[in-house]
Amino acid sequence: MEADKIPEQRLIEKIRQLVPEQVVLVENFIDSLSGQNEDYNLTLAATKLSEPVLLKIWDNPEDAEYDKNLLIKKLGELQQIDAQGLSNILL
C-alpha cells in the first residue's frame, strides 16, 4: 500500500515518472529550498552573534530613563483621550 511507504520512496517513484525537463524543475526547486534553509541559518547565526553587542548598546541607564519618561507621557495622553471620550458620552 502506498501510504505505508516511507516519504523518500514515494518521492523517488514520483520523480521517476517525470520527463527529464520536469526532473530539472524538481531539482531546482529542492535547491531553492536548501538555499532558503541556509539563508535562515545564516540570519539566525548573525542575530545570535549580535545579541551581546546590542544588549550593551541598548541596556543602559539613559535609555531606561528615556523609555520610562516616554511611557509616562503616552499614559498621560491615553488618560486625556479617555477623559475626553467620557465627557463626549456624558454630554
Secondary structure, 3 states (H helix, E strand, C coil): CHHHCCHHHHHHHHHHCCCHHHHHHHHHHHHHHHHHHHHHHHHHHHHHHHHHHHHHHHCCHHHHHHHHHHHHHHHHHHHHHHHHHHHHHHC
